[in-house]
Amino acid sequence: MLALVLVGRGATGQTPGDITVEPTMVKGPATAPVTIVEFSDYQ
Amino acid sequence: MLKEYPGRVRLIFKDLPLPSHALARPAHEAARCAGALGRYWPYHDKLFAAQPNFERADLVRYAGDVGLPVDKFTQCLDAHRFAAAVDADVEQARAIGVRSTPTFIINGRPLVGAHPVENFRSVIDEALKDAR
C-alpha cells in the first residue's frame, strides 16, 4: 500500500497528497526539489 | 542532509509515537508546544539527545533548557493542546501504510528504518535527477 499511495506530487518536491504540513515542523525551503517526510518516534 | 544539499532538500517531520512507547506521546505533544512557542527544532533535538527520559518533569526541564517560557509551556503540555494534532499524524501514517519508525519518504520513495547516510544520498541524488 505504501508504494501505491506515495505518488502524489507537490508543487516542488513530491509530498504524498494526504500528508499535512505543520510549518513549525519543517526545515528547508518550500521550493526545494526534494522533500523528505520523516515519521519518527522520540522514544 | 540539509547542509549537504543546501536549498535542494526540505524536511517535514511527522509524529508517530508508537503505542509500545508509553512516554513517547507526551514527548511529541511537548515538542508541538515548543513549536507553538517558537522553539520546535531546539526542543526536538533536545528530546532525541535525552532519550528515553520523558517523564513530565523532564519535559518541563528541557523547555527551560532551550529557552522556552516554562509557565506557558507547562500550560500547553498539561492541557494536551496538541493531542489531536499528534493523533492526526498517526492517522496519516496509518492511512499511507507507515507502520514503523523511522520511516522516510523521499519524493515518494519510502526508506524504512535506520539507514547509512550513503543510502539517503543515493535516493536524494536520484530524486534530484528526476526533478530536472
Backbone of each chain as nested JSON, in Angstrom:
{
  "chains": [
    {"id": "A", "residues": [
      {"number": 1, "name": "MET", "atoms": {"N": [0.824, -1.198, 0.0], "CA": [0.0, 0.0, 0.0], "C": [0.867, 1.262, 0.0]}},
      {"number": 2, "name": "LEU", "atoms": {"N": [1.986, 1.208, 0.695], "CA": [2.847, 2.384, 0.806], "C": [3.225, 2.92, -0.569]}},
      {"number": 3, "name": "ALA", "atoms": {"N": [3.731, 2.045, -1.432], "CA": [4.215, 2.49, -2.727], "C": [3.083, 3.036, -3.588]}},
      {"number": 4, "name": "LEU", "atoms": {"N": [1.874, 2.504, -3.405], "CA": [0.758, 2.948, -4.237], "C": [0.303, 4.354, -3.867]}},
      {"number": 5, "name": "VAL", "atoms": {"N": [0.397, 4.678, -2.604], "CA": [-0.133, 5.957, -2.148], "C": [0.862, 7.088, -2.357]}},
      {"number": 6, "name": "LEU", "atoms": {"N": [2.141, 6.755, -2.352], "CA": [3.156, 7.804, -2.317], "C": [3.516, 8.313, -3.704]}},
      {"number": 7, "name": "VAL", "atoms": {"N": [2.527, 8.575, -4.501], "CA": [2.803, 9.074, -5.84], "C": [2.35, 10.512, -6.001]}},
      {"number": 8, "name": "GLY", "atoms": {"N": [1.749, 11.067, -4.979], "CA": [1.305, 12.453, -5.075], "C": [2.486, 13.382, -5.27]}},
      {"number": 9, "name": "ARG", "atoms": {"N": [2.276, 14.475, -5.998], "CA": [3.38, 15.39, -6.268], "C": [2.996, 16.776, -5.777]}},
      {"number": 10, "name": "GLY", "atoms": {"N": [3.864, 17.344, -4.965], "CA": [3.615, 18.705, -4.501], "C": [4.036, 19.703, -5.551]}},
      {"number": 11, "name": "ALA", "atoms": {"N": [4.003, 20.963, -5.2], "CA": [4.356, 21.995, -6.171], "C": [5.816, 21.877, -6.582]}},
      {"number": 12, "name": "THR", "atoms": {"N": [6.666, 21.419, -5.648], "CA": [8.086, 21.266, -5.982], "C": [8.478, 19.82, -5.694]}},
      {"number": 13, "name": "GLY", "atoms": {"N": [9.074, 19.571, -4.526], "CA": [9.37, 18.202, -4.162], "C": [8.077, 17.44, -3.986]}},
      {"number": 14, "name": "GLN", "atoms": {"N": [8.143, 16.136, -4.181], "CA": [6.932, 15.344, -4.091], "C": [6.567, 15.102, -2.642]}},
      {"number": 15, "name": "THR", "atoms": {"N": [5.332, 15.367, -2.316], "CA": [4.804, 15.103, -0.995], "C": [3.54, 14.284, -1.154]}},
      {"number": 16, "name": "PRO", "atoms": {"N": [3.416, 13.19, -0.406], "CA": [2.189, 12.416, -0.514], "C": [0.983, 13.32, -0.312]}},
      {"number": 17, "name": "GLY", "atoms": {"N": [-0.009, 13.149, -1.16], "CA": [-1.129, 14.063, -1.166], "C": [-1.876, 14.164, 0.145]}},
      {"number": 18, "name": "ASP", "atoms": {"N": [-1.895, 13.103, 0.935], "CA": [-2.666, 13.106, 2.17], "C": [-1.873, 13.616, 3.37]}},
      {"number": 19, "name": "ILE", "atoms": {"N": [-0.65, 14.06, 3.161], "CA": [0.195, 14.499, 4.267], "C": [0.018, 15.992, 4.509]}},
      {"number": 20, "name": "THR", "atoms": {"N": [-0.353, 16.336, 5.725], "CA": [-0.431, 17.744, 6.087], "C": [0.942, 18.218, 6.56]}},
      {"number": 21, "name": "VAL", "atoms": {"N": [1.156, 19.514, 6.477], "CA": [2.451, 20.079, 6.853], "C": [2.25, 21.134, 7.935]}},
      {"number": 22, "name": "GLU", "atoms": {"N": [2.852, 20.898, 9.092], "CA": [2.849, 21.898, 10.156], "C": [4.095, 22.774, 9.962]}},
      {"number": 23, "name": "PRO", "atoms": {"N": [3.906, 24.054, 9.672], "CA": [5.061, 24.899, 9.3], "C": [6.194, 24.913, 10.317]}},
      {"number": 24, "name": "THR", "atoms": {"N": [5.876, 24.781, 11.598], "CA": [6.962, 24.814, 12.586], "C": [7.807, 23.548, 12.539]}},
      {"number": 25, "name": "MET", "atoms": {"N": [7.301, 22.496, 11.88], "CA": [7.998, 21.209, 11.876], "C": [8.655, 20.937, 10.527]}},
      {"number": 26, "name": "VAL", "atoms": {"N": [9.037, 22.006, 9.859], "CA": [9.652, 21.918, 8.534], "C": [10.993, 22.628, 8.551]}},
      {"number": 27, "name": "LYS", "atoms": {"N": [11.964, 22.023, 7.874], "CA": [13.255, 22.669, 7.639], "C": [13.506, 22.696, 6.145]}},
      {"number": 28, "name": "GLY", "atoms": {"N": [14.067, 23.781, 5.674], "CA": [14.395, 23.871, 4.256], "C": [13.329, 24.636, 3.491]}},
      {"number": 29, "name": "PRO", "atoms": {"N": [13.692, 25.105, 2.305], "CA": [12.777, 25.955, 1.546], "C": [11.647, 25.168, 0.891]}},
      {"number": 30, "name": "ALA", "atoms": {"N": [10.489, 25.816, 0.794], "CA": [9.335, 25.187, 0.14], "C": [9.597, 24.93, -1.336]}},
      {"number": 31, "name": "THR", "atoms": {"N": [10.585, 25.652, -1.893], "CA": [10.904, 25.49, -3.316], "C": [11.896, 24.358, -3.58]}},
      {"number": 32, "name": "ALA", "atoms": {"N": [12.328, 23.677, -2.537], "CA": [13.316, 22.604, -2.721], "C": [12.754, 21.513, -3.635]}},
      {"number": 33, "name": "PRO", "atoms": {"N": [13.574, 21.004, -4.535], "CA": [13.069, 19.965, -5.445], "C": [12.874, 18.606, -4.78]}},
      {"number": 34, "name": "VAL", "atoms": {"N": [13.477, 18.425, -3.598], "CA": [13.343, 17.141, -2.898], "C": [12.715, 17.387, -1.53]}},
      {"number": 35, "name": "THR", "atoms": {"N": [11.677, 16.615, -1.231], "CA": [11.037, 16.682, 0.076], "C": [11.193, 15.34, 0.781]}},
      {"number": 36, "name": "ILE", "atoms": {"N": [11.712, 15.419, 1.999], "CA": [11.803, 14.222, 2.844], "C": [10.723, 14.34, 3.912]}},
      {"number": 37, "name": "VAL", "atoms": {"N": [9.834, 13.371, 3.962], "CA": [8.865, 13.295, 5.048], "C": [9.375, 12.226, 6.012]}},
      {"number": 38, "name": "GLU", "atoms": {"N": [9.589, 12.616, 7.25], "CA": [10.111, 11.68, 8.243], "C": [9.048, 11.399, 9.304]}},
      {"number": 39, "name": "PHE", "atoms": {"N": [8.644, 10.152, 9.427], "CA": [7.78, 9.72, 10.517], "C": [8.691, 9.111, 11.583]}},
      {"number": 40, "name": "SER", "atoms": {"N": [8.683, 9.716, 12.766], "CA": [9.582, 9.225, 13.81], "C": [8.911, 9.226, 15.162]}},
      {"number": 41, "name": "ASP", "atoms": {"N": [9.549, 8.493, 16.077], "CA": [9.087, 8.335, 17.449], "C": [10.225, 8.808, 18.343]}},
      {"number": 42, "name": "TYR", "atoms": {"N": [9.943, 9.765, 19.221], "CA": [11.024, 10.283, 20.066], "C": [11.6, 9.227, 20.986]}},
      {"number": 43, "name": "GLN", "atoms": {"N": [10.761, 8.293, 21.402], "CA": [11.28, 7.281, 22.33], "C": [11.931, 6.163, 21.545]}}
    ]},
    {"id": "B", "residues": [
      {"number": 1, "name": "MET", "atoms": {"N": [21.79, 16.115, 6.026], "CA": [21.416, 16.089, 4.617], "C": [21.051, 17.489, 4.115]}},
      {"number": 2, "name": "LEU", "atoms": {"N": [20.382, 18.265, 4.971], "CA": [20.009, 19.615, 4.547], "C": [21.242, 20.481, 4.322]}},
      {"number": 3, "name": "LYS", "atoms": {"N": [22.269, 20.263, 5.155], "CA": [23.506, 21.032, 4.983], "C": [24.253, 20.571, 3.729]}},
      {"number": 4, "name": "GLU", "atoms": {"N": [24.125, 19.296, 3.429], "CA": [24.835, 18.745, 2.285], "C": [24.188, 19.148, 0.955]}},
      {"number": 5, "name": "TYR", "atoms": {"N": [22.874, 19.388, 1.009], "CA": [22.126, 19.767, -0.196], "C": [21.431, 21.106, 0.039]}},
      {"number": 6, "name": "PRO", "atoms": {"N": [22.187, 22.176, 0.235], "CA": [21.552, 23.447, 0.606], "C": [20.57, 23.938, -0.451]}},
      {"number": 7, "name": "GLY", "atoms": {"N": [19.366, 24.252, 0.012], "CA": [18.335, 24.778, -0.872], "C": [17.631, 23.743, -1.718]}},
      {"number": 8, "name": "ARG", "atoms": {"N": [18.132, 22.504, -1.67], "CA": [17.568, 21.492, -2.57], "C": [16.749, 20.432, -1.844]}},
      {"number": 9, "name": "VAL", "atoms": {"N": [16.795, 20.456, -0.509], "CA": [16.066, 19.446, 0.269], "C": [15.255, 20.134, 1.347]}},
      {"number": 10, "name": "ARG", "atoms": {"N": [14.028, 19.683, 1.506], "CA": [13.148, 20.158, 2.573], "C": [12.779, 18.948, 3.431]}},
      {"number": 11, "name": "LEU", "atoms": {"N": [12.779, 19.12, 4.74], "CA": [12.43, 18.038, 5.671], "C": [11.125, 18.378, 6.372]}},
      {"number": 12, "name": "ILE", "atoms": {"N": [10.204, 17.447, 6.333], "CA": [8.93, 17.585, 7.051], "C": [8.899, 16.497, 8.117]}},
      {"number": 13, "name": "PHE", "atoms": {"N": [8.833, 16.909, 9.374], "CA": [8.792, 15.924, 10.459], "C": [7.345, 15.622, 10.815]}},
      {"number": 14, "name": "LYS", "atoms": {"N": [7.061, 14.326, 10.972], "CA": [5.72, 13.874, 11.348], "C": [5.809, 13.019, 12.605]}},
      {"number": 15, "name": "ASP", "atoms": {"N": [4.827, 13.236, 13.485], "CA": [4.796, 12.497, 14.748], "C": [4.255, 11.082, 14.549]}},
      {"number": 16, "name": "LEU", "atoms": {"N": [5.004, 10.118, 15.031], "CA": [4.478, 8.748, 15.041], "C": [4.906, 8.044, 16.333]}},
      {"number": 17, "name": "PRO", "atoms": {"N": [4.337, 8.485, 17.475], "CA": [4.648, 7.797, 18.737], "C": [4.063, 6.387, 18.707]}},
      {"number": 18, "name": "LEU", "atoms": {"N": [4.89, 5.409, 18.954], "CA": [4.42, 4.024, 18.9], "C": [3.711, 3.672, 20.201]}},
      {"number": 19, "name": "PRO", "atoms": {"N": [2.638, 2.874, 20.11], "CA": [1.885, 2.514, 21.323], "C": [2.749, 1.808, 22.369]}},
      {"number": 20, "name": "SER", "atoms": {"N": [3.789, 1.132, 21.923], "CA": [4.641, 0.391, 22.856], "C": [5.56, 1.315, 23.656]}},
      {"number": 21, "name": "HIS", "atoms": {"N": [5.638, 2.566, 23.269], "CA": [6.495, 3.532, 23.966], "C": [5.618, 4.494, 24.768]}},
      {"number": 22, "name": "ALA", "atoms": {"N": [5.408, 4.175, 26.029], "CA": [4.424, 4.887, 26.844], "C": [4.742, 6.374, 26.995]}},
      {"number": 23, "name": "LEU", "atoms": {"N": [6.011, 6.728, 26.983], "CA": [6.381, 8.119, 27.217], "C": [6.566, 8.917, 25.917]}},
      {"number": 24, "name": "ALA", "atoms": {"N": [6.378, 8.245, 24.816], "CA": [6.596, 8.934, 23.544], "C": [5.513, 9.969, 23.263]}},
      {"number": 25, "name": "ARG", "atoms": {"N": [4.269, 9.599, 23.507], "CA": [3.171, 10.525, 23.152], "C": [3.311, 11.875, 23.861]}},
      {"number": 26, "name": "PRO", "atoms": {"N": [3.494, 11.918, 25.191], "CA": [3.671, 13.244, 25.794], "C": [4.885, 13.989, 25.252]}},
      {"number": 27, "name": "ALA", "atoms": {"N": [5.914, 13.271, 24.861], "CA": [7.078, 13.942, 24.278], "C": [6.712, 14.607, 22.952]}},
      {"number": 28, "name": "HIS", "atoms": {"N": [5.922, 13.931, 22.148], "CA": [5.504, 14.512, 20.869], "C": [4.6, 15.725, 21.098]}},
      {"number": 29, "name": "GLU", "atoms": {"N": [3.693, 15.6, 22.068], "CA": [2.835, 16.751, 22.376], "C": [3.689, 17.918, 22.879]}},
      {"number": 30, "name": "ALA", "atoms": {"N": [4.688, 17.609, 23.682], "CA": [5.564, 18.645, 24.226], "C": [6.316, 19.366, 23.111]}},
      {"number": 31, "name": "ALA", "atoms": {"N": [6.786, 18.617, 22.137], "CA": [7.522, 19.236, 21.03], "C": [6.627, 20.204, 20.269]}},
      {"number": 32, "name": "ARG", "atoms": {"N": [5.379, 19.825, 20.1], "CA": [4.443, 20.738, 19.406], "C": [4.192, 21.989, 20.24]}},
      {"number": 33, "name": "CYS", "atoms": {"N": [4.13, 21.827, 21.56], "CA": [4.013, 23.013, 22.418], "C": [5.234, 23.921, 22.22]}},
      {"number": 34, "name": "ALA", "atoms": {"N": [6.401, 23.3, 22.158], "CA": [7.618, 24.086, 21.917], "C": [7.528, 24.812, 20.58]}},
      {"number": 35, "name": "GLY", "atoms": {"N": [6.968, 24.143, 19.575], "CA": [6.804, 24.765, 18.274], "C": [5.876, 25.967, 18.323]}},
      {"number": 36, "name": "ALA", "atoms": {"N": [4.794, 25.818, 19.065], "CA": [3.844, 26.927, 19.18], "C": [4.481, 28.129, 19.862]}},
      {"number": 37, "name": "LEU", "atoms": {"N": [5.51, 27.861, 20.65], "CA": [6.196, 28.94, 21.363], "C": [7.485, 29.352, 20.645]}},
      {"number": 38, "name": "GLY", "atoms": {"N": [7.681, 28.819, 19.452], "CA": [8.774, 29.288, 18.605], "C": [10.096, 28.564, 18.742]}},
      {"number": 39, "name": "ARG", "atoms": {"N": [10.092, 27.373, 19.396], "CA": [11.371, 26.684, 19.592], "C": [11.245, 25.197, 19.254]}},
      {"number": 40, "name": "TYR", "atoms": {"N": [10.568, 24.885, 18.136], "CA": [10.354, 23.468, 17.819], "C": [11.659, 22.688, 17.647]}},
      {"number": 41, "name": "TRP", "atoms": {"N": [12.524, 23.149, 16.783], "CA": [13.706, 22.339, 16.444], "C": [14.703, 22.212, 17.6]}},
      {"number": 42, "name": "PRO", "atoms": {"N": [14.961, 23.276, 18.347], "CA": [15.836, 23.066, 19.522], "C": [15.261, 22.048, 20.507]}},
      {"number": 43, "name": "TYR", "atoms": {"N": [13.948, 22.098, 20.7], "CA": [13.325, 21.141, 21.629], "C": [13.341, 19.725, 21.043]}},
      {"number": 44, "name": "HIS", "atoms": {"N": [13.067, 19.631, 19.769], "CA": [13.128, 18.358, 19.047], "C": [14.516, 17.716, 19.221]}},
      {"number": 45, "name": "ASP", "atoms": {"N": [15.539, 18.496, 18.982], "CA": [16.909, 17.976, 19.113], "C": [17.201, 17.578, 20.557]}},
      {"number": 46, "name": "LYS", "atoms": {"N": [16.683, 18.346, 21.494], "CA": [16.872, 18.037, 22.908], "C": [16.245, 16.686, 23.255]}},
      {"number": 47, "name": "LEU", "atoms": {"N": [15.051, 16.433, 22.721], "CA": [14.372, 15.17, 23.0], "C": [15.187, 13.981, 22.473]}},
      {"number": 48, "name": "PHE", "atoms": {"N": [15.682, 14.1, 21.258], "CA": [16.465, 12.979, 20.724], "C": [17.738, 12.757, 21.542]}},
      {"number": 49, "name": "ALA", "atoms": {"N": [18.307, 13.849, 22.032], "CA": [19.527, 13.708, 22.836], "C": [19.231, 13.123, 24.209]}},
      {"number": 50, "name": "ALA", "atoms": {"N": [18.005, 13.306, 24.684], "CA": [17.666, 12.913, 26.059], "C": [16.933, 11.583, 26.127]}},
      {"number": 51, "name": "GLN", "atoms": {"N": [16.736, 10.91, 25.013], "CA": [16.03, 9.629, 25.04], "C": [16.62, 8.71, 26.106]}},
      {"number": 52, "name": "PRO", "atoms": {"N": [15.801, 7.956, 26.837], "CA": [14.334, 7.888, 26.818], "C": [13.731, 8.61, 28.024]}},
      {"number": 53, "name": "ASN", "atoms": {"N": [14.362, 9.649, 28.497], "CA": [13.928, 10.308, 29.738], "C": [12.853, 11.347, 29.444]}},
      {"number": 54, "name": "PHE", "atoms": {"N": [11.604, 10.891, 29.43], "CA": [10.495, 11.746, 29.024], "C": [9.387, 11.821, 30.062]}},
      {"number": 55, "name": "GLU", "atoms": {"N": [9.733, 11.724, 31.322], "CA": [8.715, 11.966, 32.338], "C": [8.324, 13.444, 32.272]}},
      {"number": 56, "name": "ARG", "atoms": {"N": [7.173, 13.784, 32.84], "CA": [6.687, 15.161, 32.74], "C": [7.733, 16.161, 33.248]}},
      {"number": 57, "name": "ALA", "atoms": {"N": [8.345, 15.86, 34.379], "CA": [9.338, 16.791, 34.933], "C": [10.512, 16.98, 33.971]}},
      {"number": 58, "name": "ASP", "atoms": {"N": [10.881, 15.913, 33.27], "CA": [11.959, 16.027, 32.279], "C": [11.545, 16.967, 31.15]}},
      {"number": 59, "name": "LEU", "atoms": {"N": [10.325, 16.751, 30.656], "CA": [9.852, 17.549, 29.515], "C": [9.816, 19.036, 29.873]}},
      {"number": 60, "name": "VAL", "atoms": {"N": [9.393, 19.32, 31.091], "CA": [9.339, 20.719, 31.532], "C": [10.758, 21.282, 31.679]}},
      {"number": 61, "name": "ARG", "atoms": {"N": [11.653, 20.475, 32.233], "CA": [13.035, 20.946, 32.408], "C": [13.684, 21.248, 31.053]}},
      {"number": 62, "name": "TYR", "atoms": {"N": [13.439, 20.384, 30.076], "CA": [14.018, 20.602, 28.75], "C": [13.511, 21.917, 28.146]}},
      {"number": 63, "name": "ALA", "atoms": {"N": [12.252, 22.242, 28.454], "CA": [11.705, 23.503, 27.942], "C": [12.551, 24.672, 28.439]}},
      {"number": 64, "name": "GLY", "atoms": {"N": [12.851, 24.643, 29.71], "CA": [13.701, 25.699, 30.245], "C": [15.088, 25.678, 29.622]}},
      {"number": 65, "name": "ASP", "atoms": {"N": [15.595, 24.482, 29.398], "CA": [16.939, 24.342, 28.824], "C": [17.058, 25.012, 27.458]}},
      {"number": 66, "name": "VAL", "atoms": {"N": [15.967, 24.97, 26.677], "CA": [16.055, 25.528, 25.32], "C": [15.481, 26.943, 25.252]}},
      {"number": 67, "name": "GLY", "atoms": {"N": [15.218, 27.51, 26.423], "CA": [14.836, 28.921, 26.455], "C": [13.366, 29.199, 26.293]}},
      {"number": 68, "name": "LEU", "atoms": {"N": [12.523, 28.188, 26.521], "CA": [11.082, 28.408, 26.425], "C": [10.542, 29.007, 27.715]}},
      {"number": 69, "name": "PRO", "atoms": {"N": [9.45, 29.748, 27.635], "CA": [8.771, 30.209, 28.848], "C": [8.092, 29.018, 29.52]}},
      {"number": 70, "name": "VAL", "atoms": {"N": [8.626, 28.604, 30.645], "CA": [8.212, 27.337, 31.246], "C": [6.736, 27.351, 31.663]}},
      {"number": 71, "name": "ASP", "atoms": {"N": [6.243, 28.474, 32.128], "CA": [4.841, 28.508, 32.551], "C": [3.903, 28.283, 31.371]}},
      {"number": 72, "name": "LYS", "atoms": {"N": [4.139, 28.958, 30.285], "CA": [3.283, 28.778, 29.103], "C": [3.427, 27.37, 28.532]}},
      {"number": 73, "name": "PHE", "atoms": {"N": [4.652, 26.885, 28.518], "CA": [4.883, 25.538, 28.01], "C": [4.128, 24.515, 28.854]}},
      {"number": 74, "name": "THR", "atoms": {"N": [4.2, 24.651, 30.165], "CA": [3.557, 23.691, 31.057], "C": [2.038, 23.731, 30.902]}},
      {"number": 75, "name": "GLN", "atoms": {"N": [1.5, 24.912, 30.729], "CA": [0.054, 25.023, 30.496], "C": [-0.35, 24.26, 29.235]}},
      {"number": 76, "name": "CYS", "atoms": {"N": [0.429, 24.438, 28.2], "CA": [0.154, 23.761, 26.925], "C": [0.243, 22.246, 27.091]}},
      {"number": 77, "name": "LEU", "atoms": {"N": [1.295, 21.812, 27.752], "CA": [1.523, 20.37, 27.929], "C": [0.395, 19.75, 28.756]}},
      {"number": 78, "name": "ASP", "atoms": {"N": [0.058, 20.372, 29.858], "CA": [-0.945, 19.8, 30.761], "C": [-2.346, 19.836, 30.162]}},
      {"number": 79, "name": "ALA", "atoms": {"N": [-2.572, 20.796, 29.271], "CA": [-3.883, 20.892, 28.618], "C": [-3.992, 19.94, 27.419]}},
      {"number": 80, "name": "HIS", "atoms": {"N": [-2.895, 19.258, 27.094], "CA": [-2.865, 18.368, 25.913], "C": [-3.364, 19.12, 24.677]}},
      {"number": 81, "name": "ARG", "atoms": {"N": [-2.86, 20.333, 24.54], "CA": [-3.332, 21.21, 23.465], "C": [-3.137, 20.6, 22.089]}},
      {"number": 82, "name": "PHE", "atoms": {"N": [-2.076, 19.796, 21.933], "CA": [-1.771, 19.273, 20.606], "C": [-1.994, 17.77, 20.48]}},
      {"number": 83, "name": "ALA", "atoms": {"N": [-2.778, 17.217, 21.38], "CA": [-3.061, 15.775, 21.304], "C": [-3.726, 15.417, 19.983]}},
      {"number": 84, "name": "ALA", "atoms": {"N": [-4.682, 16.234, 19.57], "CA": [-5.394, 15.928, 18.32], "C": [-4.456, 16.031, 17.113]}},
      {"number": 85, "name": "ALA", "atoms": {"N": [-3.513, 16.957, 17.166], "CA": [-2.567, 17.102, 16.05], "C": [-1.659, 15.88, 15.953]}},
      {"number": 86, "name": "VAL", "atoms": {"N": [-1.227, 15.373, 17.105], "CA": [-0.408, 14.159, 17.099], "C": [-1.242, 12.985, 16.587]}},
      {"number": 87, "name": "ASP", "atoms": {"N": [-2.484, 12.903, 17.04], "CA": [-3.375, 11.846, 16.55], "C": [-3.521, 11.911, 15.035]}},
      {"number": 88, "name": "ALA", "atoms": {"N": [-3.614, 13.12, 14.509], "CA": [-3.786, 13.282, 13.057], "C": [-2.573, 12.756, 12.305]}},
      {"number": 89, "name": "ASP", "atoms": {"N": [-1.381, 13.006, 12.833], "CA": [-0.174, 12.467, 12.192], "C": [-0.171, 10.939, 12.232]}},
      {"number": 90, "name": "VAL", "atoms": {"N": [-0.558, 10.39, 13.363], "CA": [-0.606, 8.927, 13.489], "C": [-1.597, 8.348, 12.475]}},
      {"number": 91, "name": "GLU", "atoms": {"N": [-2.712, 9.007, 12.32], "CA": [-3.722, 8.537, 11.362], "C": [-3.209, 8.648, 9.924]}},
      {"number": 92, "name": "GLN", "atoms": {"N": [-2.485, 9.738, 9.632], "CA": [-1.928, 9.879, 8.282], "C": [-0.919, 8.767, 7.998]}},
      {"number": 93, "name": "ALA", "atoms": {"N": [-0.118, 8.446, 9.003], "CA": [0.844, 7.347, 8.83], "C": [0.103, 6.043, 8.536]}},
      {"number": 94, "name": "ARG", "atoms": {"N": [-0.914, 5.781, 9.33], "CA": [-1.678, 4.544, 9.131], "C": [-2.283, 4.517, 7.735]}},
      {"number": 95, "name": "ALA", "atoms": {"N": [-2.825, 5.661, 7.313], "CA": [-3.526, 5.723, 6.036], "C": [-2.619, 5.418, 4.849]}},
      {"number": 96, "name": "ILE", "atoms": {"N": [-1.338, 5.764, 4.956], "CA": [-0.441, 5.51, 3.816], "C": [0.434, 4.275, 4.041]}},
      {"number": 97, "name": "GLY", "atoms": {"N": [0.161, 3.547, 5.118], "CA": [0.842, 2.278, 5.32], "C": [2.149, 2.354, 6.071]}},
      {"number": 98, "name": "VAL", "atoms": {"N": [2.426, 3.463, 6.727], "CA": [3.641, 3.567, 7.537], "C": [3.366, 2.899, 8.88]}},
      {"number": 99, "name": "ARG", "atoms": {"N": [4.179, 1.914, 9.206], "CA": [3.927, 1.108, 10.393], "C": [5.042, 1.198, 11.43]}},
      {"number": 100, "name": "SER", "atoms": {"N": [6.217, 1.627, 11.015], "CA": [7.353, 1.588, 11.933], "C": [8.145, 2.887, 11.831]}},
      {"number": 101, "name": "THR", "atoms": {"N": [9.006, 3.077, 12.81], "CA": [9.823, 4.29, 12.829], "C": [11.306, 3.925, 12.889]}},
      {"number": 102, "name": "PRO", "atoms": {"N": [12.155, 4.742, 12.317], "CA": [11.764, 5.851, 11.458], "C": [11.4, 5.367, 10.059]}},
      {"number": 103, "name": "THR", "atoms": {"N": [10.457, 6.063, 9.438], "CA": [10.165, 5.849, 8.023], "C": [10.334, 7.178, 7.31]}},
      {"number": 104, "name": "PHE", "atoms": {"N": [11.111, 7.153, 6.258], "CA": [11.356, 8.356, 5.458], "C": [10.698, 8.17, 4.09]}},
      {"number": 105, "name": "ILE", "atoms": {"N": [10.107, 9.224, 3.588], "CA": [9.537, 9.209, 2.245], "C": [10.2, 10.346, 1.492]}},
      {"number": 106, "name": "ILE", "atoms": {"N": [11.007, 9.968, 0.509], "CA": [11.812, 10.954, -0.215], "C": [11.258, 11.088, -1.622]}},
      {"number": 107, "name": "ASN", "atoms": {"N": [10.571, 12.173, -1.877], "CA": [9.853, 12.37, -3.148], "C": [9.106, 11.107, -3.559]}},
      {"number": 108, "name": "GLY", "atoms": {"N": [8.402, 10.559, -2.593], "CA": [7.568, 9.398, -2.887], "C": [8.244, 8.058, -2.692]}},
      {"number": 109, "name": "ARG", "atoms": {"N": [9.551, 8.072, -2.487], "CA": [10.261, 6.798, -2.326], "C": [10.393, 6.483, -0.833]}},
      {"number": 110, "name": "PRO", "atoms": {"N": [9.844, 5.364, -0.384], "CA": [9.947, 5.028, 1.039], "C": [11.32, 4.471, 1.397]}},
      {"number": 111, "name": "LEU", "atoms": {"N": [11.819, 4.887, 2.538], "CA": [13.061, 4.346, 3.095], "C": [12.743, 4.027, 4.556]}},
      {"number": 112, "name": "VAL", "atoms": {"N": [12.629, 2.755, 4.854], "CA": [12.121, 2.329, 6.157], "C": [13.268, 1.876, 7.048]}},
      {"number": 113, "name": "GLY", "atoms": {"N": [13.301, 2.411, 8.254], "CA": [14.324, 2.016, 9.215], "C": [15.536, 2.924, 9.164]}},
      {"number": 114, "name": "ALA", "atoms": {"N": [16.474, 2.628, 10.069], "CA": [17.716, 3.409, 10.109], "C": [18.63, 2.942, 8.975]}},
      {"number": 115, "name": "HIS", "atoms": {"N": [19.118, 3.878, 8.208], "CA": [19.974, 3.558, 7.065], "C": [21.264, 4.352, 7.143]}},
      {"number": 116, "name": "PRO", "atoms": {"N": [22.337, 3.835, 6.564], "CA": [23.564, 4.642, 6.476], "C": [23.327, 5.842, 5.577]}},
      {"number": 117, "name": "VAL", "atoms": {"N": [24.091, 6.881, 5.818], "CA": [23.896, 8.142, 5.098], "C": [24.043, 7.955, 3.591]}},
      {"number": 118, "name": "GLU", "atoms": {"N": [24.831, 6.971, 3.185], "CA": [25.017, 6.727, 1.752], "C": [23.687, 6.379, 1.081]}},
      {"number": 119, "name": "ASN", "atoms": {"N": [22.827, 5.667, 1.789], "CA": [21.537, 5.301, 1.212], "C": [20.672, 6.536, 0.984]}},
      {"number": 120, "name": "PHE", "atoms": {"N": [20.746, 7.483, 1.936], "CA": [19.993, 8.726, 1.754], "C": [20.528, 9.497, 0.558]}},
      {"number": 121, "name": "ARG", "atoms": {"N": [21.86, 9.571, 0.456], "CA": [22.459, 10.282, -0.681], "C": [21.983, 9.677, -2.0]}},
      {"number": 122, "name": "SER", "atoms": {"N": [21.966, 8.364, -2.044], "CA": [21.587, 7.677, -3.271], "C": [20.152, 8.03, -3.673]}},
      {"number": 123, "name": "VAL", "atoms": {"N": [19.241, 7.976, -2.711], "CA": [17.832, 8.257, -3.022], "C": [17.646, 9.74, -3.358]}},
      {"number": 124, "name": "ILE", "atoms": {"N": [18.315, 10.614, -2.619], "CA": [18.185, 12.053, -2.888], "C": [18.765, 12.394, -4.261]}},
      {"number": 125, "name": "ASP", "atoms": {"N": [19.933, 11.828, -4.578], "CA": [20.537, 12.113, -5.881], "C": [19.619, 11.659, -7.016]}},
      {"number": 126, "name": "GLU", "atoms": {"N": [19.006, 10.52, -6.836], "CA": [18.079, 10.007, -7.845], "C": [16.863, 10.935, -7.977]}},
      {"number": 127, "name": "ALA", "atoms": {"N": [16.363, 11.38, -6.839], "CA": [15.204, 12.291, -6.862], "C": [15.566, 13.608, -7.524]}},
      {"number": 128, "name": "LEU", "atoms": {"N": [16.773, 14.09, -7.28], "CA": [17.204, 15.343, -7.918], "C": [17.309, 15.174, -9.434]}},
      {"number": 129, "name": "LYS", "atoms": {"N": [17.797, 14.016, -9.866], "CA": [17.863, 13.768, -11.317], "C": [16.464, 13.785, -11.915]}},
      {"number": 130, "name": "ASP", "atoms": {"N": [15.532, 13.128, -11.235], "CA": [14.159, 13.056, -11.75], "C": [13.492, 14.423, -11.77]}},
      {"number": 131, "name": "ALA", "atoms": {"N": [13.919, 15.293, -10.85], "CA": [13.272, 16.602, -10.725], "C": [13.749, 17.58, -11.794]}},
      {"number": 132, "name": "ARG", "atoms": {"N": [14.817, 17.239, -12.514], "CA": [15.349, 18.172, -13.515], "C": [14.417, 18.283, -14.724]}}
    ]}
  ]
}
